[in-house]
Amino acid sequence: MLKGIFTNTREKGLYFETIAERYLKKHGLTPVSRNYLCRHGEIDLIMKDAQTWVFVEVKYRKSLKYGGAINTLSQQKQQRLRRSIYQYMQDFTLHNIALRVDFVAIQGNTPHAIQWIKNVF
């Protein structure tokens, strides 16, 4: 049971990002960076799938109330994520690269149900 093991939401976010990263590594992706912050927002995970750069948004919800984790990627969040990705590409001078945006939704207490959606937008 996870209740009470986190002292703040940042700690909880890092925990579930670690779960998502391990899951993606098991499926062949290679970690590049975590928690890239810029004025537009944050990119939870940056990974590579062969030559494709993969920008990953991770969301956790304990219950299915209000649609659960899978329904948390709003239009506003997608816009912030797009802008953050463009900023990352500028900061690291990445041009003409293959990229995609994935979404990892983690649901429930242990064991966690993980849904990985490739090319979410």
Secondary structure, DSSP 8 states (H G I E B T S, - for coil): --TT--SSHHHHHHHHHHHHHHHHHHTT-EEEEEEEEETTEEEEEEEEETTEEEEEEEEEESSSGGG-GGG---HHHHHHHHHHHHHHHHHTT--S-EEEEEEEEEESSSS-EEEEESS--
